[in-house]
Amino acid sequence: MTRKIRLGAFLPGGGQHVASWRHPDQPADGATSFEFHKQLALTAERGLFDAYFLADGLAVGFGGAREGGNARVAGFEPVTLFSALAPLTTHLGFIATSSTTYEEPYTTARKFASLDLISEGRAGWNVVTTTGDLTAQNFNRDTQLPHAERYRRAAEHVDVVRKLWESFEDDAFIRDKESGVFFDPAKLHDTDHRGEHFSVRGPLNVSRSPQGHPVIVQAGQSDDGRGLAAATAEVIFTAHQHIETAQEFYRDIKARARGLGRNPDHILVMPGVSAFVGRTEAEAREKYDRLTSLIVEEDGIGLLNGLTGGTLDLHGYDLDGPLPPAPPTEGMKSRQALIRQIADENNFTIRQLYQWIASARGHYTIVGTAEQIADTLQQWFENEAADGFNILPPWLPTALDDFVDLVIPELQRRGLFRTAYEGKTLRENLGLPFPTNRWAAGRAALQAAE
């Protein structure tokens, strides 16, 4: 099969851009409107996107920010939302974020396995090591866990969840009414995990889905994050401003995976892209300028305060002066470094910096025609920088409609994107292999040796 671009749609109801909710086209209550999320899901499926992706936080606002213009102060829990959207769609995948820092593996495994069954094999789990002291204070802690400890816990958490997802073999359920045999007890297995952070007996009380188990997604870019991704992830959501850094990340992840005995083709690297699409460059620029003009100064400062680690309070600084130094924190280390890189490379003032990152918080922003955007995606895709992209429409629904109606046909014309879904499950559409149950594989190996 000819290699194709994979596309995720990152569609928070409150919008991606910090001021998107103020745009006349976007419902002001989109963050908590189920009908609006339904509309977005149906549009994403019309555009043949692989999946609807949602990030999630466990505190009020982005990074705990409580500015009055912040549309992210409240929203739906993603697995709950996706469980309601799944029956309204047929092919679109649903990738929800869940924290390894503040959730137990059994709960994580159970809710995602349930979503996978409800959606008939279209679920994905975005693994995150939640940061921020304000979040920690919602979970019996005063401060966040150190970065390295979060990742050790995450690695063990994912390991336990995968073991739990293998509790039942794929053919364990016989459901024979005549004999009275509902399942084969020989194909139900305890987990019996004891580690540094978790002790879980198992088994999980949810069966396997048509795709085996949910697709595992990860978004870390630090060295610890890369290690976790190379060892566990099937899809990686990443942020880059230049093709050169994207290529370095792509090649490093593939090499690490190969070194761990994994097939690097079974790990899809999907950088985030925020696209302002116009029929002309001038039209695209006008869309960008209009949304930028809606940023409330306080919200721009709050966004930067969070993304620089939370210890630098920019209130009182000259917004038309440079970004002051900020010591690295135990938060999102790679994102803190990326924000500093953007500021330094472009010689941005504080105001210019928050205006630029307002649409995608460090992900690549493209302002141009469908052809220009397709040129960039094609260049990255064909030159070891990406297997696909997570698209972040700056405001909704219009920017999603623009991408579906203008960019998707251009990618299809170039033979870079599907014209119909390849399968029914998320794995099939992403081109990922069915995960073999280790218990069934072990039995097969013993039988072959006899």
Stockholm file with secondary structure:
# STOCKHOLM 1.0

chainA/1-450         MTRKIRLGAFLPGGGQHVASWRHPDQPADGATSFEFHKQLALTAERGLFDAYFLADGLAVGFGGAREGGNARVAGFEPVTLFSALAPLTTHLGFIATSSTTYEEPYTTARKFASLDLISEGRAGWNVVTTTGDLTAQNFNRDTQLPHAERYRRAAEHVDVVRKLWESFEDDAFIRDKESGVFFDPAKLHDTDHRGEHFSVRGPLNVSRSPQGHPVIVQAGQSDDGRGLAAATAEVIFTAHQHIETAQEFYRDIKARARGLGRNPDHILVMPGVSAFVGRTEAEAREKYDRLTSLIVEEDGIGLLNGLTGGTLDLHGYDLDGPLPPAPPTEGMKSRQALIRQIADENNFTIRQLYQWIASARGHYTIVGTAEQIADTLQQWFENEAADGFNILPPWLPTALDDFVDLVIPELQRRGLFRTAYEGKTLRENLGLPFPTNRWAAGRAALQAAE
#=GR chainA/1-450 SS CCCCCEEEEECCTTCSSTTGGGSTTSCTTGGGCHHHHHHHHHHHHHTTCSEEEECCCSSSSGGGCCCTTCTTSSCCCHHHHHHHHGGGCSSCEEEEEEETTTSCHHHHHHHHHHHHHHTTSCEEEEEECCCCHHHHTTTTCSSCCCHHHHHHHHHHHHHHHHHHHTSBCTTCEEEETTTTEEECGGGBCCCCEECSSCEECCCCSSCCBTTBSCEEEECCCSHHHHHHHHHHCSEEEECCSSHHHHHHHHHHHHHHHHHTTCCGGGSEEEEEEEEEEESSHHHHHHHHHHHHTTCCHHHHHHHHHHHTTSSCCCTTSCTTSBCCCCCCCSSCHHHHHHHHHHHHHHTCBHHHHHHHHTTTTTSEEEEEEHHHHHHHHHHHHHTTSCSEEEECCSSTTHHHHHIIIIIHHHHHHTTCSCSSCSCSSHHHHHTCCCCCCHHHHHHHHHHHHC
#=GC SS_cons         CCCCCEEEEECCTTCSSTTGGGSTTSCTTGGGCHHHHHHHHHHHHHTTCSEEEECCCSSSSGGGCCCTTCTTSSCCCHHHHHHHHGGGCSSCEEEEEEETTTSCHHHHHHHHHHHHHHTTSCEEEEEECCCCHHHHTTTTCSSCCCHHHHHHHHHHHHHHHHHHHTSBCTTCEEEETTTTEEECGGGBCCCCEECSSCEECCCCSSCCBTTBSCEEEECCCSHHHHHHHHHHCSEEEECCSSHHHHHHHHHHHHHHHHHTTCCGGGSEEEEEEEEEEESSHHHHHHHHHHHHTTCCHHHHHHHHHHHTTSSCCCTTSCTTSBCCCCCCCSSCHHHHHHHHHHHHHHTCBHHHHHHHHTTTTTSEEEEEEHHHHHHHHHHHHHTTSCSEEEECCSSTTHHHHHIIIIIHHHHHHTTCSCSSCSCSSHHHHHTCCCCCCHHHHHHHHHHHHC
//
